[in-house]
Amino acid sequence: MFQGLEKITKKVPTIGKSPVFSSNDWKIGEGRLVRLFLFLFISVGTVSSQAQLLSQYLPYTEGHMDLGVRLVDGELVGYWKNDFATIDGQITAPDYPAAGLRALGVFDENTPPLTRPAASEWAFLGVEAGEPIYILPSGGVPNTVPYLGLSTEDPSLSALDADQYRLTLINMTGPEDGVFSLYTSSANVPMNTLTGFPAGSILIEAGDHLHRNWAFSHPGTYDLYFGFEALTGGTVITNGSDMLRFQITDGGGFDSYDHWRRTMFTPDQIADESISGPSAAPLDDGVSNMQRYAFGADASVELVWLKEEDDIQPGIRARIRFQSGDLMPVAEFATQLHPSNWTDTDLTLIESEPIHHDPGMEIRTYRIDHPDADAGFLRVQSTLSPP
């Protein structure tokens, strides 16, 4: 068995289509010296040079946060009111705008979904009795999924003479047959999309904060469109609206580029191929959307030592997306940088580390089986198959 890993190089980033090379020497077997050059490569066509500000939709996976309401330029808008929740794998303090985050519920073997009770009053959940239902619970247990409340505590609201705020679910986009419910019990379901839109509303006192269960019938990406109204004595004095995004998964991640695109961009950006298409580079940093989809925002490959008893073997460590139906990752070796010189190379998987806040993405460590040549190039390539 391998006893551990020892990093011996820095990460080797790929910048656009001009990879940064790194080389290292090591001795194999009887002391034969081998030199290998490592890089990542993605074939996606011409990279767009159009600069666009990409909405982040960073993953919020754990900890407490609220759908908050605030006043901006006389209009009510939604935002993510942060209470030291886990964002993109790190505990953070700042609040986020509505398009800055997505609530990511990962219901894998560590946090399996509940099943719908048999009684007919639970039919509003949108699944049959005994089928899974994906709930972000009002009590924060389990603590491995978002613990989300509703809040009218933002200081900006003090400019209004409002005593109540009404939140109405005015629309939703999501997976086919997807149903969303906000509820405390089968007898208290203020929002439910099973019968159309508007799908219900909830009143919150000014300066208040409350929790409900957020239930989703199927895995997928949901956009919930909320209308906000400030009321004084029952009369609306100002209003507004905003959209919040939720991603529900069983841990398998995205099944296609279209699903990734649907989750990472705003509706307007999704409709614009120059921003959300596979070859586009909307941040104007030379990194295409395809690269972010296949290898993440920090595409890199590392050279590592793999120790087996007294023997030391070379290996690579790379962040790669798996379990997507349209990605075909492959490792290739060449003695010369010529298109016809590349051939599939033998790698043995040693270790796989799933990334919780990016389901389907893994940090994989491979042993490089002895190459026939004394020197050469290794690339990890991922190709997007046609839909």
C-alpha positions in Angstrom: 0.0 0.0 0.0 1.1 3.6 -0.5 2.1 5.2 2.7 1.6 8.8 1.8 2.1 11.6 -0.6 4.9 14.2 -0.7 4.5 17.3 -2.9 7.6 18.2 -4.7 6.4 21.0 -7.1 4.2 24.0 -7.0 0.9 23.9 -8.9 1.2 24.3 -12.6 -1.7 26.5 -13.8 -3.2 26.7 -17.2 -3.8 30.2 -18.3 -6.2 30.3 -21.3 -4.8 28.2 -24.0 -1.1 28.9 -23.1 -0.2 26.5 -20.4 2.7 27.2 -18.0 5.1 24.3 -18.1 6.9 22.7 -15.2 9.6 20.0 -15.3 11.0 17.7 -12.7 13.6 15.0 -12.6 13.3 11.7 -10.7 14.9 8.3 -10.7 12.8 5.2 -11.4 13.7 1.6 -10.7 17.4 1.1 -11.4 18.1 4.8 -11.3 17.1 5.7 -14.8 16.6 9.5 -15.0 13.3 10.6 -16.4 12.2 14.2 -17.1 8.5 14.9 -17.5 6.7 18.1 -18.4 3.2 18.6 -17.0 0.3 20.7 -18.1 -3.5 20.9 -18.5 -5.1 21.3 -21.9 -8.6 21.8 -23.0 -9.9 21.9 -26.5 -12.9 24.2 -26.8 -12.3 26.4 -29.8 -11.6 30.2 -29.8 -11.8 31.9 -26.4 -13.9 35.0 -26.3 -12.1 38.2 -25.4 -15.3 40.0 -24.3 -15.1 41.2 -20.7 -18.2 40.6 -18.6 -18.7 40.7 -14.9 -19.7 37.1 -14.0 -22.2 36.7 -11.2 -20.5 34.5 -8.7 -23.3 32.2 -7.4 -20.8 30.9 -4.8 -21.9 27.7 -3.0 -23.4 28.2 0.5 -23.3 24.7 2.0 -23.5 24.9 5.8 -24.3 27.3 8.7 -26.9 29.9 9.4 -28.0 32.5 6.9 -31.3 34.4 6.2 -33.1 35.6 3.1 -33.0 39.2 4.1 -34.9 42.2 2.8 -33.2 45.6 2.5 -34.0 49.0 1.0 -31.9 50.2 -1.9 -32.7 53.4 -3.8 -36.3 53.4 -2.5 -36.9 49.8 -3.6 -36.9 46.5 -1.6 -34.4 43.9 -2.7 -33.4 40.5 -1.3 -29.9 39.5 -0.1 -28.2 36.8 1.8 -27.8 37.9 5.5 -24.8 36.0 6.7 -24.2 34.6 10.2 -20.8 33.0 9.6 -22.0 30.4 7.2 -19.7 28.3 5.0 -19.2 29.8 1.6 -17.1 28.1 -1.1 -15.6 25.8 1.6 -14.7 28.6 4.0 -16.5 30.2 7.0 -17.2 33.8 6.1 -18.8 36.9 7.7 -19.9 39.3 4.9 -23.4 39.5 3.5 -24.0 38.7 -0.1 -26.3 40.1 -2.8 -29.0 37.9 -4.2 -26.9 36.9 -7.2 -23.8 36.4 -5.1 -24.6 33.0 -3.7 -26.6 29.8 -4.3 -27.8 27.7 -1.4 -26.3 24.2 -2.1 -27.9 21.3 -0.4 -25.8 18.1 -0.7 -27.8 15.1 0.2 -25.2 12.3 -0.1 -24.6 9.2 2.0 -23.5 11.4 4.9 -26.8 13.5 4.7 -29.4 11.3 3.1 -32.8 12.9 2.2 -35.9 12.1 4.2 -38.8 10.3 2.7 -42.4 11.6 2.3 -44.7 10.3 5.0 -47.6 8.1 3.8 -50.4 10.3 5.1 -52.3 12.2 2.4 -51.8 15.6 4.0 -48.1 15.4 2.9 -49.0 15.3 -0.8 -48.2 19.0 -1.1 -44.5 18.0 -1.1 -44.9 16.9 -4.7 -43.7 13.3 -4.5 -45.3 9.9 -3.7 -45.3 8.4 -0.2 -41.9 6.8 0.6 -40.0 8.8 -2.1 -37.1 11.1 -1.1 -37.8 14.7 -0.2 -34.9 17.3 0.1 -35.4 19.6 3.1 -33.3 22.4 4.4 -34.6 22.1 8.0 -36.0 24.9 10.1 -34.0 23.7 13.2 -30.6 23.6 11.6 -30.3 19.8 12.1 -28.5 18.1 10.3 -25.9 20.9 10.2 -24.4 19.6 6.9 -26.9 21.6 4.8 -27.9 25.3 4.8 -29.8 26.5 7.8 -31.9 29.3 6.2 -34.3 31.8 7.8 -36.2 34.9 6.8 -35.3 38.3 8.1 -36.5 41.9 8.2 -33.7 43.2 10.4 -31.6 45.1 8.0 -30.8 48.7 9.3 -31.8 50.2 5.9 -35.5 49.4 6.7 -35.5 51.8 9.5 -36.1 54.6 6.9 -39.5 53.1 6.3 -42.5 53.5 8.7 -43.4 49.9 8.1 -44.8 47.5 10.7 -44.9 44.3 8.6 -43.3 42.9 5.4 -45.0 40.5 3.0 -42.9 38.0 1.1 -44.7 36.4 -1.9 -43.4 33.6 -4.1 -44.3 35.0 -7.5 -42.5 32.5 -9.8 -40.0 29.6 -9.9 -37.9 27.8 -12.5 -36.5 24.4 -11.7 -36.3 20.8 -12.8 -39.2 19.1 -14.5 -41.9 18.2 -12.0 -40.0 20.2 -9.4 -42.1 21.4 -6.4 -41.0 23.9 -3.7 -42.7 24.2 -0.3 -42.1 26.5 2.7 -43.7 25.0 5.7 -43.7 24.3 9.4 -46.1 21.4 9.4 -48.6 19.8 7.0 -51.2 22.2 8.4 -49.0 25.3 8.0 -47.7 25.7 4.4 -47.5 29.4 3.5 -45.8 28.7 0.2 -46.2 25.8 -2.2 -45.8 25.7 -6.0 -47.9 22.6 -6.7 -51.0 24.7 -7.8 -49.3 27.6 -9.6 -48.3 31.2 -9.0 -48.3 33.3 -7.0 -47.5 30.3 -4.7 -48.3 31.9 -1.4 -46.9 34.5 1.0 -45.7 35.0 4.5 -46.0 38.1 6.8 -43.0 39.0 9.0 -43.0 41.7 11.6 -40.6 44.6 11.2 -37.2 43.8 12.8 -38.1 40.1 13.1 -36.5 36.8 12.1 -38.1 33.4 11.7 -37.4 29.9 10.3 -39.4 27.5 8.2 -38.6 24.2 6.4 -37.5 24.7 2.8 -38.5 21.5 0.8 -37.6 20.6 -2.7 -39.1 17.6 -4.5 -36.3 16.7 -6.8 -32.6 17.3 -7.3 -31.7 20.2 -9.6 -31.3 24.0 -9.7 -34.2 26.1 -8.6 -34.7 29.9 -9.0 -37.2 31.3 -6.6 -38.6 34.7 -7.5 -39.8 36.6 -4.4 -41.9 39.8 -4.3 -41.4 42.1 -1.2 -43.9 44.5 0.2 -43.5 46.9 3.1 -46.9 47.5 4.9 -48.1 50.1 7.4 -51.5 49.3 8.9 -52.1 46.9 6.0 -51.3 49.4 3.3 -48.3 48.8 0.9 -45.9 51.7 1.1 -43.1 50.3 -1.1 -42.2 47.1 -2.8 -39.6 45.2 -4.9 -38.5 41.8 -6.0 -35.5 39.5 -6.3 -34.4 36.0 -7.3 -32.6 33.5 -5.1 -31.0 30.3 -6.4 -30.9 26.9 -4.8 -29.0 23.8 -6.0 -30.1 20.4 -4.7 -27.9 17.4 -5.4 -27.4 13.9 -4.3 -23.6 14.5 -4.4 -23.2 13.7 -8.1 -22.8 17.2 -9.3 -23.7 18.4 -12.8 -24.9 15.9 -15.4 -24.0 18.3 -18.3 -22.5 21.6 -19.3 -26.0 23.0 -19.7 -26.8 22.2 -16.1 -23.5 23.9 -14.9 -24.3 26.9 -17.1 -27.9 27.0 -15.8 -26.5 27.1 -12.2 -23.6 29.5 -12.6 -25.1 32.4 -14.7 -28.0 34.7 -14.5 -31.0 34.1 -16.8 -29.8 37.0 -19.1 -26.3 35.6 -19.2 -27.6 32.1 -20.0 -29.3 33.5 -23.1 -26.0 35.1 -24.3 -23.6 32.6 -25.9 -20.7 35.1 -25.8 -21.0 35.1 -22.0 -22.1 31.6 -21.0 -21.0 29.5 -24.0 -18.3 26.9 -23.5 -15.6 28.9 -25.3 -16.4 32.3 -23.7 -14.1 33.8 -21.1 -16.5 36.3 -19.4 -14.0 37.4 -16.8 -11.5 38.4 -19.5 -8.8 36.4 -17.8 -8.2 34.0 -20.6 -9.9 31.1 -18.7 -12.9 29.7 -20.6 -16.1 28.5 -19.1 -15.2 25.0 -20.4 -12.1 25.1 -18.3 -14.0 26.2 -15.2 -16.5 23.4 -15.8 -14.0 20.7 -16.4 -11.2 21.7 -13.9 -12.6 24.4 -11.6 -11.6 28.0 -11.3 -8.0 27.0 -10.2 -7.1 24.5 -12.9 -3.7 23.0 -12.0 -1.7 19.8 -11.9 1.0 18.8 -9.3 3.8 16.4 -9.4 4.0 14.2 -6.3 6.0 11.4 -4.9 4.2 8.2 -4.1 5.9 6.0 -1.5 5.4 2.2 -1.5 7.6 0.7 1.2 11.1 1.5 0.0 10.1 2.3 -3.5 9.3 5.8 -4.8 7.1 6.4 -7.8 6.1 9.6 -9.6 2.5 10.7 -9.7 0.3 13.6 -10.5 -2.4 15.3 -8.5 -5.1 17.2 -10.4 -8.6 18.7 -9.9 -10.9 17.1 -12.4 -14.7 17.0 -12.8 -16.2 13.5 -13.0 -19.7 12.0 -13.2 -20.8 14.5 -15.9 -22.3 12.8 -18.9 -20.7 15.1 -21.5 -17.0 15.3 -20.2 -14.3 12.9 -21.4 -11.1 13.4 -19.4 -8.0 11.6 -20.5 -4.3 11.6 -19.8 -1.9 11.6 -22.7 1.9 11.4 -23.1 4.2 12.6 -25.9 7.9 12.8 -26.5 7.4 15.9 -28.7 4.9 18.7 -28.8 3.3 17.7 -32.0 -0.5 17.0 -32.5 0.2 13.5 -33.9 2.6 12.6 -31.1 0.1 12.3 -28.3 -1.0 8.9 -27.1 -3.0 7.7 -24.1 -0.8 7.0 -21.1 -1.3 4.5 -18.3 -2.2 6.1 -15.0 -3.2 4.2 -11.9 -5.7 5.9 -9.5 -4.3 6.0 -6.0 -6.6 8.5 -4.2 -9.7 10.5 -4.8 -10.9 13.4 -2.7 -14.4 14.7 -3.4 -14.9 18.4 -3.0 -18.0 18.9 -0.9 -18.8 22.4 -2.1 -18.4 21.5 -5.7 -20.2 18.1 -6.1 -18.7 16.0 -8.9 -15.3 17.7 -8.7 -12.5 15.6 -7.3 -8.9 16.0 -6.5 -7.4 12.8 -7.9 -3.9 11.4 -7.4 -2.5 9.0 -10.0 0.6 7.0 -10.3 2.4 7.5 -13.6 3.3 4.1 -14.9 6.8 3.9 -16.2 7.0 5.7 -19.6 9.1 4.1 -22.3 10.9 7.4 -23.1 13.4 9.1 -20.9 11.7 12.5 -21.4 8.4 13.7 -22.5 5.2 15.7 -21.9 2.1 14.7 -20.0 -1.2 16.5 -20.4 -4.6 16.0 -18.8 -7.3 16.8 -21.4 -11.0 17.0 -21.1 -13.3 17.2 -24.1 -16.9 18.3 -24.2 -18.9 15.8 -26.2 -21.8 17.0 -28.4 -25.2 17.1 -26.8 
